[in-house]
């Protein structure tokens, strides 16, 4: 029963983070750094943003295995598919196409999206199940460089934003805010979700800001 609860939290975290990503994209203030690459590619190719994310995450999965000198974590295919699939559902089918042209509605949807994304990532990282390759990559770099999750995230997101901009994605003020704020938001919810550790009986020592 305990593992079932953890798995449901795991899936809920991924879905919540997908909703947050979609809300940020819809806000029109600039797509998130990681998503800017996927959006940029989808501009040039007849594929959805979620499909691009799935393909890029699978490539990153192999890169992570090479860095760690371990076998690829094929179990991560599940969160990869769930993230890409649910992102497309929210982006193309569930969130309205209009209603984001007033400045306060843009900032409201953007802020809620940022919080949802950070909370979703933090909660699912607290479970013992496979991580989405990008988040796993962040954890690898965090361990190898002895830097906080926030610092690693800011550096990585900034680099992705530059690539997305070069691909022609709508990179704006929101992109910069996401790049600078995602790490601290994840760190906040990661600490807040500490009680989840007790569900699977492992004493994690978190690296604080």
N, C-alpha and C positions, 0 to 999 in steps of 0.2 A: 504493500500500500504506500509506503514511504517513497519508493522509487517511482511509483505512478504519479504521485503528487509532484515530485521533482521534475518528471518528464513533462507534465502539463505546464508547470512554471516555465520550463525550458522553451516549449513551443509558444507559450503566451508571450514570453520575452521577445522572441524572434518576430512574431506577428506585430507586436507593439512597436518594435523598432522599424519594421517595414511601413507601418502607418505613419510614423514620424517622418520617415524619409519622403514618403509621398506628399505629406502636408507641406514640407519644406519646399519641395519642387513646385507644388501648386501655388504657393504664396507669391511667386513671381519676384521675390527679392534676391534670387540667385540660388542655384541648386547647391547642395552640399558638395564638398570637395570630392569625395569618393564617387558620388553620383554624377558629378560633372563629367567625368571620363565616360561613364556609361551613356549619359545623355548626348555627349559629343559624338560618340561612335554611332548611336542610333540616328543621329541627324544625317550621317553619311551612308548608313546602311539600312535596308528595310527590315529592321528587327526592333523589338521592344526593349525598353530600358532594363526590364527584369531579365530578359534573355541575355543581354550583354553582361549583366552582373553574374549570371550563372556561369557563362563561359570564362569570364575573367577570374572568378573565384576558383574555378577548377585549375586554371593555370597557376594561380597563387598557391593553391594547395600543393602543387608539385614543387614550387619554389620553397615553401616552408619545409618540405621534406628534405630538400637539398641542403638548406641551411642547418637543419638539426641533424642531418645525416641519419635519418630514420626513414622507414617506409612511409609512403603517403598515407595520410589519415583519411582513408576512403569513407569512413563513417561520416565525415563532414559533408558528404554529398547530400544527406538529408537536410541539414540546415541551409545549405546552398540553394537547394530547390525550393524549400519553403520560403526563404527570403525573396528569391526572384519571382516566384509565383504569386505570393501575397502582395508584393510591391506592385506588380502589374494589375492585380485585381483592384487595389485601392486607387491606383493612378488612373486607370482607364475605365473602370466600371463603377466604383463606389463614391469617390469624391466628386462633387459637382464640377462641371467645366467652367462655370462662371461664378461671379460673386466675390472675386478677389481684386477688384479694381479700386476699392476704397482703401486708403492708406492704413486705417486702423484695423480693418479686417485682414489685410496682408500681414501686419505685424502680429496679430492675434494668432492666426493659423501658423505662422512661422514659429512663434514662441512655443505654442502647444506642441508643434512638431518636434522642435529641438528637445523639449522635456520628455516627450514620448520616446524618441529615439534613444536618448541617453539612459532613461529608466529601463527600456527594453533590453538594451545591450548589457547593462549592469546586472539585471536580474538573471538573464540566461547565462552570463559568465559565472554566476555563483553556483551553477549546477555542474555535476560531474560529466556532462555529455559533451560530444564533439562541438567545437567552436566553428563559426564561420571563418574561413581562412584569413580574412583581413584582420579580424579581432585576434585570431591566433598569432598572426604575424606581429601585432602590437605587443602581445604578451611575450613573444620570443625576444623582440628587441628590448622590451622592458627588463627582462632577466639578463640579457647579454650586456647591456649598457649600464645597468644599475640606475636607470632613470625612472622617474615616476610615470605612471600610466598617462597622466595628463601631458607631460612634456613630450613623450613619444608620440602621442596622438596628434598634438599640435604640429610637430615636425612633419609627420606623414601626411596629414590632411593638407598642409600647405603645399607640399610637392604635388599631390594629386590635383589640387585646384589649378596649379600652373599648367599641368597637362590638359585638364579639361578646357581651360581658356584657349589653349593652342588648337584644340579640336573644334572650337567654335561654340562651346556650350555657354548658356546664359550665366556667366559668373558675375556676381554683383556683391553688394554690401552684405547680403545674407550669407554668401559663401565665406567671406572673411570672418563673420561672426561665428559660423559653424566651425570653421577651422580653429578658432581660438577658444571656443566655448565647449565643444563636445567633450574634450578630455576632462575638464573640471566637472561637467554635468555627470559624466559616467562615474567619475571618482566619488562624487557626492552620493549617488544612488548605490554605488558599490559598497560604500561604508554603511549606508542606511540598511542595506539588505544583508548585513552580517548574520542575523539570526538564521538565514537559510543554511548556513554551515552546519548547524546542529542537526538538520534533517539527514545529512549523509555522513556525519560523524568524523569530519576531518578538520583539524585545526589549521586554518589558513592564516598565514602572516601577511597582511596586506602592506604594500608600500604606499605610504601616505604622501600627500603633497608636501 
